[in-house]
Amino acid sequence: MQASVGDRIVVHGRIVGQRERIAEVIEVLGENGSPPYRVRFEDGHETLMSPGPDTVVRHFQ
């Protein structure tokens, strides 16, 4: 997985009815766009993230 600052990471719900969570990449800590990423979720919560198989990157255009 590759991401850049400004990209969005979408975390899909794991159970029926659970909504997606969207986070903005605010810092890339790995080499060449690799995880981990510092992200900010819609509610303002910031965390370090190494995305798993239930996530996708939407690249900023």
Phi and psi restraints in degrees (range 20) as a CNS / XPLOR table:
assign (resid 1 and name C) (resid 2 and name N)
       (resid 2 and name CA) (resid 2 and name C) 1.0 -123.9 20.0 2
assign (resid 2 and name N) (resid 2 and name CA)
       (resid 2 and name C) (resid 3 and name N) 1.0 137.2 20.0 2
assign (resid 2 and name C) (resid 3 and name N)
       (resid 3 and name CA) (resid 3 and name C) 1.0 -146.7 20.0 2
assign (resid 3 and name N) (resid 3 and name CA)
       (resid 3 and name C) (resid 4 and name N) 1.0 160.3 20.0 2
assign (resid 3 and name C) (resid 4 and name N)
       (resid 4 and name CA) (resid 4 and name C) 1.0 -128.7 20.0 2
assign (resid 4 and name N) (resid 4 and name CA)
       (resid 4 and name C) (resid 5 and name N) 1.0 162.5 20.0 2
assign (resid 4 and name C) (resid 5 and name N)
       (resid 5 and name CA) (resid 5 and name C) 1.0 -56.6 20.0 2
assign (resid 5 and name N) (resid 5 and name CA)
       (resid 5 and name C) (resid 6 and name N) 1.0 132.9 20.0 2
assign (resid 5 and name C) (resid 6 and name N)
       (resid 6 and name CA) (resid 6 and name C) 1.0 99.2 20.0 2
assign (resid 6 and name N) (resid 6 and name CA)
       (resid 6 and name C) (resid 7 and name N) 1.0 -20.3 20.0 2
assign (resid 6 and name C) (resid 7 and name N)
       (resid 7 and name CA) (resid 7 and name C) 1.0 -66.6 20.0 2
assign (resid 7 and name N) (resid 7 and name CA)
       (resid 7 and name C) (resid 8 and name N) 1.0 161.2 20.0 2
assign (resid 7 and name C) (resid 8 and name N)
       (resid 8 and name CA) (resid 8 and name C) 1.0 -111.3 20.0 2
assign (resid 8 and name N) (resid 8 and name CA)
       (resid 8 and name C) (resid 9 and name N) 1.0 138.8 20.0 2
assign (resid 8 and name C) (resid 9 and name N)
       (resid 9 and name CA) (resid 9 and name C) 1.0 -109.2 20.0 2
assign (resid 9 and name N) (resid 9 and name CA)
       (resid 9 and name C) (resid 10 and name N) 1.0 124.4 20.0 2
assign (resid 9 and name C) (resid 10 and name N)
       (resid 10 and name CA) (resid 10 and name C) 1.0 -104.6 20.0 2
assign (resid 10 and name N) (resid 10 and name CA)
       (resid 10 and name C) (resid 11 and name N) 1.0 121.0 20.0 2
assign (resid 10 and name C) (resid 11 and name N)
       (resid 11 and name CA) (resid 11 and name C) 1.0 -102.2 20.0 2
assign (resid 11 and name N) (resid 11 and name CA)
       (resid 11 and name C) (resid 12 and name N) 1.0 112.9 20.0 2
assign (resid 11 and name C) (resid 12 and name N)
       (resid 12 and name CA) (resid 12 and name C) 1.0 -73.1 20.0 2
assign (resid 12 and name N) (resid 12 and name CA)
       (resid 12 and name C) (resid 13 and name N) 1.0 146.6 20.0 2
assign (resid 12 and name C) (resid 13 and name N)
       (resid 13 and name CA) (resid 13 and name C) 1.0 -61.3 20.0 2
assign (resid 13 and name N) (resid 13 and name CA)
       (resid 13 and name C) (resid 14 and name N) 1.0 144.4 20.0 2
assign (resid 13 and name C) (resid 14 and name N)
       (resid 14 and name CA) (resid 14 and name C) 1.0 -95.3 20.0 2
assign (resid 14 and name N) (resid 14 and name CA)
       (resid 14 and name C) (resid 15 and name N) 1.0 -14.9 20.0 2
assign (resid 14 and name C) (resid 15 and name N)
       (resid 15 and name CA) (resid 15 and name C) 1.0 -128.9 20.0 2
assign (resid 15 and name N) (resid 15 and name CA)
       (resid 15 and name C) (resid 16 and name N) 1.0 158.0 20.0 2
assign (resid 15 and name C) (resid 16 and name N)
       (resid 16 and name CA) (resid 16 and name C) 1.0 -58.5 20.0 2
assign (resid 16 and name N) (resid 16 and name CA)
       (resid 16 and name C) (resid 17 and name N) 1.0 131.1 20.0 2
assign (resid 16 and name C) (resid 17 and name N)
       (resid 17 and name CA) (resid 17 and name C) 1.0 90.8 20.0 2
assign (resid 17 and name N) (resid 17 and name CA)
       (resid 17 and name C) (resid 18 and name N) 1.0 -12.4 20.0 2
assign (resid 17 and name C) (resid 18 and name N)
       (resid 18 and name CA) (resid 18 and name C) 1.0 -81.3 20.0 2
assign (resid 18 and name N) (resid 18 and name CA)
       (resid 18 and name C) (resid 19 and name N) 1.0 130.2 20.0 2
assign (resid 18 and name C) (resid 19 and name N)
       (resid 19 and name CA) (resid 19 and name C) 1.0 -81.6 20.0 2
assign (resid 19 and name N) (resid 19 and name CA)
       (resid 19 and name C) (resid 20 and name N) 1.0 162.3 20.0 2
assign (resid 19 and name C) (resid 20 and name N)
       (resid 20 and name CA) (resid 20 and name C) 1.0 -69.3 20.0 2
assign (resid 20 and name N) (resid 20 and name CA)
       (resid 20 and name C) (resid 21 and name N) 1.0 151.8 20.0 2
assign (resid 20 and name C) (resid 21 and name N)
       (resid 21 and name CA) (resid 21 and name C) 1.0 -116.0 20.0 2
assign (resid 21 and name N) (resid 21 and name CA)
       (resid 21 and name C) (resid 22 and name N) 1.0 138.2 20.0 2
assign (resid 21 and name C) (resid 22 and name N)
       (resid 22 and name CA) (resid 22 and name C) 1.0 -119.4 20.0 2
assign (resid 22 and name N) (resid 22 and name CA)
       (resid 22 and name C) (resid 23 and name N) 1.0 132.1 20.0 2
assign (resid 22 and name C) (resid 23 and name N)
       (resid 23 and name CA) (resid 23 and name C) 1.0 -127.2 20.0 2
assign (resid 23 and name N) (resid 23 and name CA)
       (resid 23 and name C) (resid 24 and name N) 1.0 144.5 20.0 2
assign (resid 23 and name C) (resid 24 and name N)
       (resid 24 and name CA) (resid 24 and name C) 1.0 -96.2 20.0 2
assign (resid 24 and name N) (resid 24 and name CA)
       (resid 24 and name C) (resid 25 and name N) 1.0 133.5 20.0 2
assign (resid 24 and name C) (resid 25 and name N)
       (resid 25 and name CA) (resid 25 and name C) 1.0 -74.5 20.0 2
assign (resid 25 and name N) (resid 25 and name CA)
       (resid 25 and name C) (resid 26 and name N) 1.0 120.0 20.0 2
assign (resid 25 and name C) (resid 26 and name N)
       (resid 26 and name CA) (resid 26 and name C) 1.0 -108.9 20.0 2
assign (resid 26 and name N) (resid 26 and name CA)
       (resid 26 and name C) (resid 27 and name N) 1.0 -12.9 20.0 2
assign (resid 26 and name C) (resid 27 and name N)
       (resid 27 and name CA) (resid 27 and name C) 1.0 -159.8 20.0 2
assign (resid 27 and name N) (resid 27 and name CA)
       (resid 27 and name C) (resid 28 and name N) 1.0 136.8 20.0 2
assign (resid 27 and name C) (resid 28 and name N)
       (resid 28 and name CA) (resid 28 and name C) 1.0 -104.5 20.0 2
assign (resid 28 and name N) (resid 28 and name CA)
       (resid 28 and name C) (resid 29 and name N) 1.0 120.3 20.0 2
assign (resid 28 and name C) (resid 29 and name N)
       (resid 29 and name CA) (resid 29 and name C) 1.0 -101.0 20.0 2
assign (resid 29 and name N) (resid 29 and name CA)
       (resid 29 and name C) (resid 30 and name N) 1.0 -15.4 20.0 2
assign (resid 29 and name C) (resid 30 and name N)
       (resid 30 and name CA) (resid 30 and name C) 1.0 -88.7 20.0 2
assign (resid 30 and name N) (resid 30 and name CA)
       (resid 30 and name C) (resid 31 and name N) 1.0 174.3 20.0 2
assign (resid 30 and name C) (resid 31 and name N)
       (resid 31 and name CA) (resid 31 and name C) 1.0 -82.8 20.0 2
assign (resid 31 and name N) (resid 31 and name CA)
       (resid 31 and name C) (resid 32 and name N) 1.0 140.2 20.0 2
assign (resid 31 and name C) (resid 32 and name N)
       (resid 32 and name CA) (resid 32 and name C) 1.0 54.8 20.0 2
assign (resid 32 and name N) (resid 32 and name CA)
       (resid 32 and name C) (resid 33 and name N) 1.0 38.8 20.0 2
assign (resid 32 and name C) (resid 33 and name N)
       (resid 33 and name CA) (resid 33 and name C) 1.0 84.5 20.0 2
assign (resid 33 and name N) (resid 33 and name CA)
       (resid 33 and name C) (resid 34 and name N) 1.0 9.2 20.0 2
assign (resid 33 and name C) (resid 34 and name N)
       (resid 34 and name CA) (resid 34 and name C) 1.0 -83.9 20.0 2
assign (resid 34 and name N) (resid 34 and name CA)
       (resid 34 and name C) (resid 35 and name N) 1.0 158.1 20.0 2
assign (resid 34 and name C) (resid 35 and name N)
       (resid 35 and name CA) (resid 35 and name C) 1.0 -63.0 20.0 2
assign (resid 35 and name N) (resid 35 and name CA)
       (resid 35 and name C) (resid 36 and name N) 1.0 162.1 20.0 2
assign (resid 35 and name C) (resid 36 and name N)
       (resid 36 and name CA) (resid 36 and name C) 1.0 -82.8 20.0 2
assign (resid 36 and name N) (resid 36 and name CA)
       (resid 36 and name C) (resid 37 and name N) 1.0 162.5 20.0 2
assign (resid 36 and name C) (resid 37 and name N)
       (resid 37 and name CA) (resid 37 and name C) 1.0 -123.6 20.0 2
assign (resid 37 and name N) (resid 37 and name CA)
       (resid 37 and name C) (resid 38 and name N) 1.0 144.2 20.0 2
assign (resid 37 and name C) (resid 38 and name N)
       (resid 38 and name CA) (resid 38 and name C) 1.0 -91.3 20.0 2
assign (resid 38 and name N) (resid 38 and name CA)
       (resid 38 and name C) (resid 39 and name N) 1.0 125.0 20.0 2
assign (resid 38 and name C) (resid 39 and name N)
       (resid 39 and name CA) (resid 39 and name C) 1.0 -127.4 20.0 2
assign (resid 39 and name N) (resid 39 and name CA)
       (resid 39 and name C) (resid 40 and name N) 1.0 157.8 20.0 2
assign (resid 39 and name C) (resid 40 and name N)
       (resid 40 and name CA) (resid 40 and name C) 1.0 -123.6 20.0 2
assign (resid 40 and name N) (resid 40 and name CA)
       (resid 40 and name C) (resid 41 and name N) 1.0 120.5 20.0 2
assign (resid 40 and name C) (resid 41 and name N)
       (resid 41 and name CA) (resid 41 and name C) 1.0 -79.9 20.0 2
assign (resid 41 and name N) (resid 41 and name CA)
       (resid 41 and name C) (resid 42 and name N) 1.0 167.4 20.0 2
assign (resid 41 and name C) (resid 42 and name N)
       (resid 42 and name CA) (resid 42 and name C) 1.0 -56.8 20.0 2
assign (resid 42 and name N) (resid 42 and name CA)
       (resid 42 and name C) (resid 43 and name N) 1.0 -29.4 20.0 2
assign (resid 42 and name C) (resid 43 and name N)
       (resid 43 and name CA) (resid 43 and name C) 1.0 -85.5 20.0 2
assign (resid 43 and name N) (resid 43 and name CA)
       (resid 43 and name C) (resid 44 and name N) 1.0 2.9 20.0 2
assign (resid 43 and name C) (resid 44 and name N)
       (resid 44 and name CA) (resid 44 and name C) 1.0 95.2 20.0 2
assign (resid 44 and name N) (resid 44 and name CA)
       (resid 44 and name C) (resid 45 and name N) 1.0 -9.3 20.0 2
assign (resid 44 and name C) (resid 45 and name N)
       (resid 45 and name CA) (resid 45 and name C) 1.0 -67.1 20.0 2
assign (resid 45 and name N) (resid 45 and name CA)
       (resid 45 and name C) (resid 46 and name N) 1.0 132.4 20.0 2
assign (resid 45 and name C) (resid 46 and name N)
       (resid 46 and name CA) (resid 46 and name C) 1.0 -113.5 20.0 2
assign (resid 46 and name N) (resid 46 and name CA)
       (resid 46 and name C) (resid 47 and name N) 1.0 143.7 20.0 2
assign (resid 46 and name C) (resid 47 and name N)
       (resid 47 and name CA) (resid 47 and name C) 1.0 -158.0 20.0 2
assign (resid 47 and name N) (resid 47 and name CA)
       (resid 47 and name C) (resid 48 and name N) 1.0 166.4 20.0 2
assign (resid 47 and name C) (resid 48 and name N)
       (resid 48 and name CA) (resid 48 and name C) 1.0 -88.9 20.0 2
assign (resid 48 and name N) (resid 48 and name CA)
       (resid 48 and name C) (resid 49 and name N) 1.0 141.1 20.0 2
assign (resid 48 and name C) (resid 49 and name N)
       (resid 49 and name CA) (resid 49 and name C) 1.0 -140.4 20.0 2
assign (resid 49 and name N) (resid 49 and name CA)
       (resid 49 and name C) (resid 50 and name N) 1.0 134.1 20.0 2
assign (resid 49 and name C) (resid 50 and name N)
       (resid 50 and name CA) (resid 50 and name C) 1.0 -116.2 20.0 2
assign (resid 50 and name N) (resid 50 and name CA)
       (resid 50 and name C) (resid 51 and name N) 1.0 94.4 20.0 2
assign (resid 50 and name C) (resid 51 and name N)
       (resid 51 and name CA) (resid 51 and name C) 1.0 -56.7 20.0 2
assign (resid 51 and name N) (resid 51 and name CA)
       (resid 51 and name C) (resid 52 and name N) 1.0 144.7 20.0 2
assign (resid 51 and name C) (resid 52 and name N)
       (resid 52 and name CA) (resid 52 and name C) 1.0 -104.0 20.0 2
assign (resid 52 and name N) (resid 52 and name CA)
       (resid 52 and name C) (resid 53 and name N) 1.0 -165.2 20.0 2
assign (resid 52 and name C) (resid 53 and name N)
       (resid 53 and name CA) (resid 53 and name C) 1.0 -70.6 20.0 2
assign (resid 53 and name N) (resid 53 and name CA)
       (resid 53 and name C) (resid 54 and name N) 1.0 -11.9 20.0 2
assign (resid 53 and name C) (resid 54 and name N)
       (resid 54 and name CA) (resid 54 and name C) 1.0 -93.7 20.0 2
assign (resid 54 and name N) (resid 54 and name CA)
       (resid 54 and name C) (resid 55 and name N) 1.0 17.6 20.0 2
assign (resid 54 and name C) (resid 55 and name N)
       (resid 55 and name CA) (resid 55 and name C) 1.0 -125.2 20.0 2
assign (resid 55 and name N) (resid 55 and name CA)
       (resid 55 and name C) (resid 56 and name N) 1.0 155.4 20.0 2
assign (resid 55 and name C) (resid 56 and name N)
       (resid 56 and name CA) (resid 56 and name C) 1.0 -136.5 20.0 2
assign (resid 56 and name N) (resid 56 and name CA)
       (resid 56 and name C) (resid 57 and name N) 1.0 155.1 20.0 2
assign (resid 56 and name C) (resid 57 and name N)
       (resid 57 and name CA) (resid 57 and name C) 1.0 -104.1 20.0 2
assign (resid 57 and name N) (resid 57 and name CA)
       (resid 57 and name C) (resid 58 and name N) 1.0 130.1 20.0 2
assign (resid 57 and name C) (resid 58 and name N)
       (resid 58 and name CA) (resid 58 and name C) 1.0 -106.6 20.0 2
assign (resid 58 and name N) (resid 58 and name CA)
       (resid 58 and name C) (resid 59 and name N) 1.0 112.0 20.0 2
assign (resid 58 and name C) (resid 59 and name N)
       (resid 59 and name CA) (resid 59 and name C) 1.0 -73.9 20.0 2
assign (resid 59 and name N) (resid 59 and name CA)
       (resid 59 and name C) (resid 60 and name N) 1.0 137.9 20.0 2
assign (resid 59 and name C) (resid 60 and name N)
       (resid 60 and name CA) (resid 60 and name C) 1.0 -69.4 20.0 2
assign (resid 60 and name N) (resid 60 and name CA)
       (resid 60 and name C) (resid 61 and name N) 1.0 135.7 20.0 2
